[in-house]
């Protein structure tokens, strides 16, 4: 289904996604020359979120082509969904929440899914993604409704008593975290010497 954006600006909105320019239909997109990678946020009571991104080195743009978000599933069911996407998109790297070591081990041991610990720094990661999003370098497949809504609804926690800013924990957090793990970890692992 199409994602109906009401172009709301949410209070404390973290990222400024350009709906007019950056949502597209990727059914004809050639990803063969792209680096394909993914971000994985493992939920225990929360949903598990997975997003698949292709990076076009010539255009210097990121294409979010696929997503998966589900709460009510076993590790095995999540693994099957992820395996299907690894095969479909020929994913090279999966960046996982470094707190999820048990899942990481299970995926490698039982399902032959290898993952890389994502860079964790929340605020640096958010700033890194903001640099990509604000410059219209992240394009999103129009059917990826969870990714689209998470870009809109990822917001700063309004609690004035926090020692430092942090994102509000809401439904948008999970896909936003997956996106942050992917974009922040991929960029730095390929450009640092």
N, C-alpha and C positions, 0 to 999 in steps of 0.2 A: 504493500500500500504506500501511497505517497505520504511524505511527511508534511503535515500542514503546519507551517510555522506561523505563529501570530506575531513574530518579530517583537516579542516582549523583551524589554531590557529588564532583567531581574535585578533587584537590589543586591549590591555586592557581587555582581556578575564578574567572573574571573577572566573569561576569554571573550573576545569580541569577534564572533564568527560572521563572515559576510555571506548571508543566505543567497543573495542575488547572484553572486559570482561563483560561489564555491560548492554548489550542489549540482550534481550531474548524473547522467545515465551512463554507466560504464560498461554496458553490455557489449560494446564494440572495442573496448579498451585493450590494447596489446600490452600485456605485462611481461612479455618474454625478455625484454632487455632491462627490466627493473630489478632492483633488489627487493625481495619480498620478505617481510618480517611481521612480527605480531607482538602484542602486549597481552599479558594474562594476569588478571587480578583474581586471586582465589578467594572465594567466600566460604565460610563455614556455615554460619547462619544467614549471612548475606548472599546475594547472588554472585555467581562466578561470571566474570566478564572477559571477553576475548575479542580483540579487533585485529584485522589483517590490513597491512599497509604496504603499498608499493612505492619505492622511491625512484623517480626518474632523474638520473644523473645529469642529463642534458638540460632539462627544464628546471632542475632543482626544485621539483614539486613532489609532494607526498599525496598519494591516492589511497584513501581509506575505502577498500573494496568489499569488505565483508565483516560481519560481527556475529557474536553469539553471547547471549545473556540469559542465564537461567539459575534459579535458586533451588528448585525442588529435585535435584538430580544427585546420583551417586558419583563418586570419582570416576567410575568406569563409564558412566553415561557422558560425563563431561569429556573424557578422553576420546570417546568415539566421535563426538561432535568436532573436537579439535583435530583428530586424525583426518577426518573427511576434508577439513579445510586445508590441512597441510598438503594433502594430495591434490586437491583442486587448484590451489594457488602456488604450489611448489615453494612453500615457505622455507627460507634459509635460517632464520633466527627467531626464537620465541623468548621474549624477555618476561621474566616472572617476578612477582613480588618476593623479595629475598626473605620475607618472614615465612614463606610457605614451603619450608624445606621438606616436610614430610610428603606433601603433594608432588613436589619436584622429584623426589626419590621414587615415589610410586609410579609417576608417569614414565620415568626413564626405565625403571626395572620391569614394570608390568606391561607397558604399552609402547615402549620404544619411542617415546616422545622426549627429546632432549631439550632442555631449556637453559637459559643463561640468567643469572641473577641480575635484575634491573638495578640501575643506579637509583639510590633511595632518596636523595635529598629532595624533600617535597617542594620547598620554595624555589630552589634552582630549577627543578624540573618543570614547575608551573611557568616560570619565567621563560624557559626554553620553548615550551609549547606556545606560549603567548607570542613569542617572536615569529613563530611559523604561522600561526593562525592570523595574527594581525596583518601580516604581509600577504595574505591570500595564497599561502603556499600549501595549505591543506585542503584538498578537494575530497568531497564525500559522496559516495554512491547514494542516490536519492532514496533507496529502499532501506538504508541503515538507520532506522528511526531511533534506536537507542543511542547511537553515537551522536546523531543530530540533537536529540533532546538533552543529552549530557553536556554538550558544548554550551547550550543555552543556560542550563540550570545548575551548572557547577558554580557555586558561589562561596564567598568568604563567610565564615561564621561571624554573625553580628555581635556575639557576646563581647561586651566591652572589657571584661575582666581577664581576657586571655593575655598571657605574657607575650605571645607573638601570634601573628596572624596564622590561621589555618583554615582549610576549606571546611565548610559545613558538611556533616555526614548526612547525605540524603540519597535518593535513588540514583541521582546522577553521578555520585561519587565513584561507583564501581567501574563504569565504562571510562570515566575521566581518568581514573587511576591507570587502567589498562593502556589508555592512549598515552598518558604521561610516561609510563614505563617504556613503551615502544619508542616514542619519538626522542625522549631524552637519552635513552641508552644507545639507540642505533647511531644517532648523530655523533655522539662522543666516541663510540668505539671505532668509527670509521675515519674520523678526522684527527684523532690524537696520535702523536708519533712517539 
